[in-house]
C-alpha cells in the first residue's frame, strides 16, 4: 500500500521495533537500547530518503509515489 519494497520489510520492522522501545515513560531504556533506538531512527530516515528519491525518479502506483508527486506539484 505505502510502497515499501518487500526487500526492505525485514529492516523496516527491525527499525520500528527498536524505535518503539522506550515510548512508555514508565520504561527506562538501558544505554545500549537507547543507542539502538537512535540508530533505528537514523536508519529509517536513510531508508525513507532513498525510497523517496527512487519514487521521484520512477513513480509507481502506490501511496509513496502519490505523496512525492503531491509534494513536487505543490
N, C-alpha and C positions, 0 to 999 in steps of 0.2 A: 504494500500500500504506500508506504513512505518512499520506498525506492532504495533501501539499503540492500546491496547485493548479498546473496547468500554467503559468499566467501567472507564477508565482513561480520556475519551474525555472531559467531562464537566470541570474537573480540569485543563486539558491541555489548554482548551480555556480560562479559567479564568486567568491562568498564562500568556498566550500570550497577553491577553488584558491588564493586569496590567503591564507587562514588556514593552509593546509597547507605553504606555503613556509617554509622555515627550521626544520622539525621535526627535520631531521637535524643533530645537534650539530656535525658537521664542516663545515656550511654556514653561513656568516655572512651575515646579511641586511644589505643596504645600508640606510641610514636611511629612504629612500623606500619600500623594500619592507616594512620593519618597520612604517611608518606605515600602509601598505595592509593589512597583516595585522591591525593593531588596528582599523582602520576596518571590515574584513570581520567581525571578531568582533562589533563593536557593531551592525553592520547585520543580522547573523544573529540576534542576540538580539532586536532590534527586530522583525524579521520573525516569529520564532517566537512572541514575545509576542502579536503581532497575530493570528496563526493560532490560538493557544490561546484567546484571547478570543472569536474567531469560533466555535470549536468548543464553547466553554462555552455560548454563546447559541443556537447551532444545530448540535447534534451530527449527524454523518452516519455512515455505515458505513465507518469507517477506524480505523487504529491511533491516530492522534492523538486522536480523539474518545474512544476507549476509555480512553486514558491520562488525559485530562482528567476523564472521568466517574469513573474509579477514584480519582483524587485528591480529587474532591468527596465521594465516598461514604466515603472513608477506607480 
